[in-house]
Amino acid sequence: MWRRICVELETTPTHLQWLAPFTCSTGPDGALQRNKQRGAQRNKIRKTGDSKRHPCPAVLEHFDQQYSEELGDLWAPARAVLLDPPSWQYGVMLNRFSSVTDIAQILLSRGFSSLLPQADVPELSRNDASTVSNSTHQKGTDTLSHPCSSKCRPEDFRLLPCITSHPLGQPHRSELPLRLPRSSLQCYIHPRPLRFPSQAHRPGQLKQYYLLNAASLLPVLALQVRDGDTVLDLCSAPGGKAVAIMQSATPALLCCNEPDPHRRAWLAKTLESFLPPSLSSRVMVSAQDGRSFGKSEAGFYDKVLVDAPCSNDRSWLHSSCRHQGQQRLEDRAKLPVLQTQLLRSAISAVRPGGVVVYSTCTLSSLENCAVVEAVLNDFPGAEVESLWEEIALPLSKYFAFISRPGHKRLDAKPSLCPPTDAPSCSHDKLGILVVPQPGKTWGPMFLSRIRKKG
């Protein structure tokens, strides 16, 4: 059962802490239930987008005006993908804390393939302790703000050159520009929009996999979490990236922060569904205002992920009614100030030599490169690290990446497949962006990695 603990504070009316005591399903009954699920899964893999979704005219008009200017010719194919949910691809992230061998075999038999080179995944211990520990963080405020006035021009973007490769699932490593390191993070993808059946939340039973837009794993890869790191997931709900972090490594501490009580409940349920009780001393859920971490825990963390609240292009485009769409457009104009405050807080909270990854799921330059640029102006001791060769080039087979070039412009207009021998002046200056394109419908996803100088 879930327990909600309310703690009275002097500075705020209430402070909610969510705990999730549970056990793993490892006995005969659990095995029987898993066998039933396996049989159902073999028959339930289906195409996505069964129901028709209609775009909100006001949001679509706004997107057309902004993105045709920012992305140029890349907006038309991206627009077509965003307006066509049945074309969206989904990834399947396996849970290394559960038995997943049979799931991997089913996925491979249905044409899925591994997104990342795989490391050996050891069997991890499980016990009856709580996975989510109590946090004593308090809410705080930050009155800092910064107008994000800069914009990225369409000619500042270009897609990563197409890289010749074999059919999905049979890559020749020598054909990739660089090789990704082996990872315990397991994600399977399909070249067509097939969706694996979801698993229901069952208290005390770990899920075997998490369905997601595979582009959402890129910020976690950029964060490069190692065993023993102290990590802050500043805007953690609903918890997919926190789960991915724990699939990648075993940090000494992962603080999952979410100030909104309803989203925090969602976050805690996600952690309960995927993490075993043996991690109870390593994972906490915090309810602090993310803008105050830079003051309350300055220089404490090795790694900080800021998956910032943003105008989620996929969902906002399909707002249920015109009124909701108009309200979201009003909220959209306010988001860069909040995002800037959160990124400032994150850089202050990371130790010298540590890194912050800032990410959003929008194409908007005002919420992406403009936010990073504004914050860098306030932190001369921080610098953006290139993700082009580390992430974009090795994964260009699956994702359509663009970056904001340095000082030299190659093309008047972006193109889908510029020459593969083009000069490497398209390396990112402020971050890289995944733009949905036909056949590569992942994204939108912007990510930027900032290192705080020692």
C-alpha positions in Angstrom: 0.0 0.0 0.0 1.0 3.6 -0.5 1.6 5.9 2.4 1.5 9.6 2.2 3.3 11.6 4.9 2.5 15.3 5.4 5.2 17.3 7.2 4.3 20.8 8.4 7.0 23.4 7.5 7.4 27.0 8.5 7.9 28.2 5.0 5.1 26.2 3.2 1.7 24.8 4.3 2.6 21.2 3.5 5.4 19.1 2.2 4.5 15.7 0.8 6.9 12.8 1.0 6.0 9.6 -0.9 7.2 6.3 0.2 6.7 3.0 -1.6 7.4 -0.1 0.5 7.1 -3.2 -1.6 8.5 -6.6 -2.4 9.5 -8.4 -5.5 7.4 -11.1 -7.2 9.8 -14.0 -7.3 7.7 -16.9 -6.0 5.6 -19.4 -7.9 2.6 -17.1 -8.2 4.8 -14.4 -9.7 6.2 -16.8 -12.2 2.8 -18.0 -13.2 1.6 -14.4 -13.7 4.7 -13.7 -15.8 4.1 -16.7 -18.0 0.5 -15.5 -18.6 1.8 -12.1 -19.6 4.4 -13.6 -22.0 1.7 -15.5 -23.8 -0.4 -12.3 -24.1 2.5 -10.3 -25.3 3.2 -12.6 -28.2 -0.3 -11.8 -29.5 -0.6 -8.1 -28.7 2.2 -6.4 -30.6 0.3 -4.0 -32.8 0.6 -0.9 -34.9 0.4 2.3 -33.1 -2.2 5.0 -33.3 -5.4 3.0 -33.4 -7.6 6.1 -32.7 -7.7 9.3 -34.8 -6.3 12.4 -33.1 -7.0 15.8 -34.4 -4.6 18.8 -34.1 -5.5 22.0 -32.4 -5.7 24.7 -35.1 -4.3 27.4 -32.9 -1.3 25.4 -31.8 -0.7 24.2 -35.4 -0.8 27.7 -36.7 1.7 28.9 -34.1 4.0 26.0 -34.9 3.8 26.7 -38.6 4.8 30.3 -38.1 7.7 29.6 -35.7 9.1 26.4 -37.0 9.0 27.2 -40.7 11.2 30.2 -39.8 13.5 28.3 -37.5 13.8 24.9 -39.3 13.2 25.9 -42.9 12.6 23.0 -45.2 13.0 20.5 -42.3 9.7 21.7 -40.8 7.4 20.2 -43.5 8.5 16.5 -43.0 8.6 17.0 -39.2 5.1 18.5 -39.3 3.8 15.5 -41.3 5.2 13.1 -38.6 3.8 15.1 -35.7 0.4 15.2 -37.3 0.4 11.4 -37.9 0.5 9.5 -34.5 0.1 6.1 -36.3 3.6 6.7 -37.7 5.3 7.2 -34.4 7.9 4.6 -33.3 8.2 3.3 -29.8 11.2 1.9 -27.9 11.2 -0.9 -25.3 13.6 -0.3 -22.4 14.2 -3.6 -20.5 14.4 -3.6 -16.7 17.7 -5.2 -15.6 16.2 -5.7 -12.2 13.7 -8.2 -13.6 13.9 -11.4 -15.7 13.9 -10.1 -19.3 15.6 -12.9 -21.3 12.3 -14.1 -22.7 11.2 -10.5 -23.5 14.4 -9.8 -25.5 13.8 -13.0 -27.4 10.3 -12.1 -28.3 11.4 -8.6 -29.4 14.1 -10.0 -31.6 11.8 -12.5 -33.2 9.4 -9.7 -34.1 12.1 -7.6 -35.9 13.2 -5.4 -33.0 16.9 -4.8 -32.5 19.1 -3.3 -29.8 19.7 0.4 -29.9 22.9 0.3 -27.9 25.9 -2.1 -27.7 25.3 -4.4 -24.8 27.4 -5.0 -21.7 26.9 -8.1 -19.5 24.0 -7.4 -17.1 24.7 -9.2 -13.8 21.9 -10.6 -11.6 21.2 -8.0 -8.9 20.2 -8.7 -5.4 16.7 -8.1 -4.1 15.3 -7.7 -0.6 12.3 -6.4 1.3 13.5 -2.9 2.0 11.8 0.1 0.5 13.3 1.3 -2.8 12.3 4.9 -2.3 13.7 6.6 0.7 12.4 9.7 2.5 13.8 13.1 1.7 14.1 16.1 4.0 14.4 18.6 1.2 12.3 21.7 1.6 10.7 24.0 -0.9 12.6 27.1 -1.9 12.3 30.0 -4.3 14.5 31.7 -6.8 13.6 35.1 -8.1 16.3 35.1 -10.8 15.1 35.5 -14.4 16.6 36.1 -17.7 14.9 37.1 -21.0 15.7 34.5 -23.7 15.7 36.8 -26.7 18.1 35.0 -29.1 16.8 32.7 -31.8 18.4 30.1 -34.1 17.9 30.8 -37.8 17.0 28.0 -40.2 20.3 28.3 -42.0 22.0 27.6 -38.7 20.8 24.0 -38.7 21.7 21.0 -40.8 20.9 17.3 -40.6 23.6 14.9 -39.8 24.9 13.3 -43.1 23.2 10.0 -44.0 25.4 7.1 -43.2 25.2 4.0 -45.3 24.3 1.0 -43.1 22.9 -2.5 -43.3 19.3 -3.3 -42.4 18.2 -2.6 -38.8 19.6 -5.1 -36.4 22.6 -6.0 -38.6 24.9 -3.0 -38.4 28.5 -3.2 -39.4 30.4 -1.4 -36.7 33.2 -0.3 -39.2 30.6 1.7 -41.1 29.7 3.9 -38.0 31.9 6.9 -37.6 32.4 6.2 -33.9 31.5 3.4 -31.5 29.2 3.8 -28.5 30.5 2.3 -25.3 28.9 -0.9 -24.1 26.0 -0.2 -21.7 23.8 -2.2 -19.4 20.9 0.0 -20.6 18.9 -2.2 -22.9 16.5 -0.6 -25.4 14.9 -2.3 -28.4 13.5 -0.4 -31.4 11.7 -1.4 -34.6 12.0 0.3 -38.0 8.2 0.4 -38.3 5.7 1.9 -35.9 5.0 -1.2 -33.9 4.1 -0.9 -30.2 4.7 -3.6 -27.6 1.9 -4.1 -25.1 2.2 -2.1 -21.9 2.3 -3.7 -18.5 0.0 -2.7 -15.7 1.3 -1.4 -12.4 1.0 -4.1 -9.7 2.2 -3.2 -6.2 5.0 -5.6 -5.1 5.8 -6.7 -8.7 8.5 -5.3 -10.9 7.7 -4.5 -14.5 9.9 -6.1 -17.2 10.1 -3.1 -19.6 9.2 0.5 -20.1 7.7 1.9 -23.3 9.1 5.2 -24.5 10.2 7.5 -27.3 13.8 6.2 -27.7 15.1 9.8 -28.1 14.3 10.3 -24.4 17.3 8.1 -23.6 19.8 10.4 -25.2 20.0 12.8 -22.3 20.8 9.9 -20.0 23.5 8.7 -22.3 24.9 12.2 -22.4 24.9 12.4 -18.6 27.4 9.5 -18.4 26.4 8.3 -15.0 29.0 6.0 -13.3 28.8 3.7 -10.3 29.2 5.7 -7.2 28.1 9.1 -8.6 25.8 11.4 -6.8 23.0 12.3 -9.3 20.1 14.8 -9.2 17.2 14.4 -11.6 15.9 17.9 -11.1 12.5 17.5 -12.9 12.0 13.8 -12.5 8.3 13.0 -13.1 7.0 10.8 -14.6 10.3 8.9 -13.9 11.4 7.3 -17.2 14.8 9.0 -17.2 15.3 8.1 -13.5 14.6 4.5 -14.4 17.0 4.7 -17.3 19.7 6.2 -15.1 19.4 3.2 -12.8 19.6 0.8 -15.8 22.9 2.5 -16.8 24.7 2.4 -13.5 24.4 2.2 -9.7 25.0 5.7 -8.3 25.6 6.3 -4.7 22.6 8.6 -4.7 19.9 9.4 -7.1 17.7 12.3 -6.0 14.5 12.4 -8.0 12.9 15.7 -7.5 9.3 16.7 -8.3 7.5 19.6 -6.5 4.0 18.8 -7.9 2.2 16.3 -5.6 0.3 14.5 -8.4 3.2 14.2 -10.6 5.3 13.1 -7.6 2.8 10.3 -6.9 3.2 9.2 -10.6 7.0 9.3 -10.2 7.0 7.2 -7.0 4.7 4.6 -8.7 7.1 4.4 -11.6 10.1 3.8 -9.3 8.1 1.2 -7.4 7.4 -0.6 -10.6 11.0 -0.8 -11.8 13.5 -0.6 -8.9 14.1 -3.4 -6.3 14.1 -2.8 -2.5 17.9 -3.4 -2.5 18.3 0.2 -3.8 16.4 1.8 -0.9 19.5 3.6 0.4 20.4 5.0 -3.0 17.1 6.5 -4.4 15.1 9.3 -2.8 12.1 11.3 -3.9 12.3 15.0 -3.2 9.5 17.7 -3.3 11.8 20.7 -3.4 11.3 23.6 -5.8 14.0 22.9 -8.4 15.1 26.5 -8.6 16.3 26.4 -5.0 18.8 23.4 -5.3 21.6 25.8 -6.3 21.3 27.4 -2.9 20.3 24.6 -0.6 22.8 22.0 -2.1 25.4 24.0 -3.9 28.2 22.0 -5.3 26.9 18.7 -3.9 26.2 16.6 -7.1 28.5 15.0 -9.6 25.8 14.9 -12.3 22.5 16.8 -12.7 19.8 16.2 -15.3 17.5 19.0 -16.1 14.7 17.5 -18.3 12.9 20.8 -18.1 9.2 21.5 -18.2 8.6 22.4 -21.9 6.0 22.9 -24.5 5.8 19.2 -25.5 5.3 19.5 -29.2 3.8 16.0 -29.6 1.1 16.3 -27.0 0.5 20.1 -27.3 -0.2 19.9 -31.0 -3.1 17.5 -30.2 -4.7 19.7 -27.4 -8.2 18.5 -26.8 -9.9 21.9 -27.5 -9.2 25.4 -28.7 -9.3 26.8 -25.2 -6.7 24.3 -23.9 -4.6 25.1 -27.0 -4.7 28.9 -26.3 -3.9 28.3 -22.6 -0.9 26.2 -23.6 0.4 28.9 -26.0 0.2 31.4 -23.2 2.1 29.0 -20.9 4.7 28.5 -23.7 5.6 32.1 -23.7 6.5 31.9 -19.9 8.5 28.7 -20.0 11.9 30.1 -21.0 12.1 32.1 -17.8 11.4 29.0 -15.7 13.8 26.8 -17.7 16.6 29.4 -17.3 16.1 29.5 -13.6 16.2 25.7 -13.4 19.4 25.4 -15.4 21.0 28.1 -13.3 20.1 26.1 -10.2 21.5 22.9 -11.7 24.9 24.4 -12.5 25.1 25.8 -9.0 24.2 22.4 -7.5 26.9 20.5 -9.4 30.4 20.3 -8.1 33.4 21.8 -10.0 34.3 19.4 -12.7 30.7 17.9 -12.7 28.3 18.0 -15.6 24.7 19.2 -16.2 22.6 17.9 -19.1 19.7 20.1 -20.2 17.0 18.6 -22.3 13.5 19.3 -23.6 11.1 17.6 -26.0 10.3 20.6 -28.1 11.7 22.0 -31.3 11.5 25.6 -30.0 14.8 27.4 -30.1 13.5 29.8 -27.4 13.3 26.8 -25.0 16.5 25.2 -26.2 19.6 27.0 -27.5 18.3 30.4 -26.2 18.1 29.0 -22.6 21.5 27.5 -22.7 23.0 30.7 -24.2 21.4 32.9 -21.5 22.7 30.7 -18.7 26.2 30.5 -20.1 26.4 34.2 -20.0 25.9 34.1 -16.2 28.4 31.2 -15.7 31.8 32.0 -17.3 33.1 28.9 -15.5 30.8 26.6 -17.5 31.1 25.4 -21.1 29.1 23.3 -23.5 30.7 20.0 -24.5 30.1 18.6 -28.0 27.8 15.6 -28.3 28.2 15.4 -32.0 30.8 12.7 -32.2 29.8 11.0 -28.9 26.1 10.6 -29.6 24.9 12.0 -32.9 27.3 10.3 -35.3 27.1 6.8 -33.8 23.3 6.9 -33.6 22.7 8.7 -36.9 21.3 5.5 -38.4 18.3 5.7 -36.1 17.8 9.4 -35.3 17.6 12.6 -37.5 20.0 14.9 -35.7 20.7 18.5 -36.4 23.0 20.9 -34.6 23.6 24.6 -34.6 27.0 25.0 -36.4 29.9 27.0 -35.2 30.8 30.0 -37.3 30.8 28.8 -40.8 27.7 28.1 -42.8 27.7 25.2 -45.2 24.3 25.4 -46.9 21.8 28.1 -47.5 19.1 25.6 -46.7 19.2 22.5 -44.6 19.0 19.2 -46.4 18.1 15.7 -45.4 21.2 14.1 -46.8 24.2 16.4 -47.4 27.4 14.9 -48.6 29.0 12.5 -46.2 32.4 14.1 -46.8 31.3 17.6 -45.9 33.6 19.5 -43.6 33.0 18.8 -39.9 31.9 22.4 -39.1 28.4 21.3 -38.1 29.6 20.3 -34.6 27.2 21.5 -32.0 27.8 24.9 -30.4 25.0 24.8 -27.8 23.4 21.3 -28.2 22.0 18.8 -30.6 18.3 18.3 -31.7 16.5 15.2 -32.8 13.9 16.3 -35.4 11.1 13.8 -36.3 11.4 12.7 -40.0 9.6 10.0 -42.0 11.2 6.7 -41.2 13.0 8.2 -38.1 10.0 9.5 -36.2 11.8 9.8 -32.8 11.8 13.2 -31.1 11.6 16.1 -30.7 14.5 16.0 -28.3 17.0 18.7 -27.6 20.1 18.0 -25.4 23.0 20.0 -24.2 25.8 19.0 -21.9 27.5 21.7 -19.8 30.6 21.1 -17.7 31.4 23.2 -14.7 35.1 24.0 -14.7 37.1 23.0 -11.6 
